[in-house]
Amino acid sequence: MPQGRHPRHKAQPYRDQGFSRRLFQAVKRMEGGLGRRLNQGELGGRVGKAMGREPYDQSSVSDWLTHGVVPPVATVAALAQVCGVDPGWLAFGGGDEVEPGLVGPAPTRRLPPADTRVGRKKA
């Protein structure tokens, strides 16, 4: 090898078994709200849809759930949204597990913003 060159190596993913445990709990909670089990491919599809991208494959979801691989922050936020849990709790274990006011899975559609203009009377 020429001097000054380093061998190439693939960066290893960040792993945290605590993240896997919290994600497992979040998925179980979501399944309870759905009244059925959710397979890893379906979870990957829901997360991809929430992010406006292609679905995550089953092997990626398996890495998150069983191998402690922590995905990028945007993916963690989408996982939290899909499962209806607090993103801070899912990522780090702090805060409340459930977002305030949520009882089941996160809503699948957004409500239009309320009319907050001052002085406007409804007809």
C-alpha positions, 0 to 999 in steps of 0.5 A: 500500500502506498504511504499515506493511504489508509485502507477503506473500511465501511463505517459501523452503524451506531448500536444501542440495545436500549433503542431496540427495547423501546422500539419493540415496546412502541410497536407492541403498543401500536399493535394493541391500538390496531388490534392485530400484529404488524409485520416488519415489512408493514412497519417499514412501509408505514415509516417510509410513507411517513417520510415521503420515501420508499418503504424500508425493507424488512432487514432494516426494520429487523436491524432496528428491532433486534440488532440495536441499530439506531437509524438516522434522526429523521427515521427515529422521528418517523418511527415515533410518529407512526407508533404514537410515542414521544421521539425523545423517549424513543431515541434516548429513553427520556421523557414520556413514552406516549405523546400527550393526548395520544391514545392509539397510533398516530393519526394517518392524516393531518387536520387543516390548520384552524382559522386563528385570525383575530376579529374574524366572526364565523358566518 
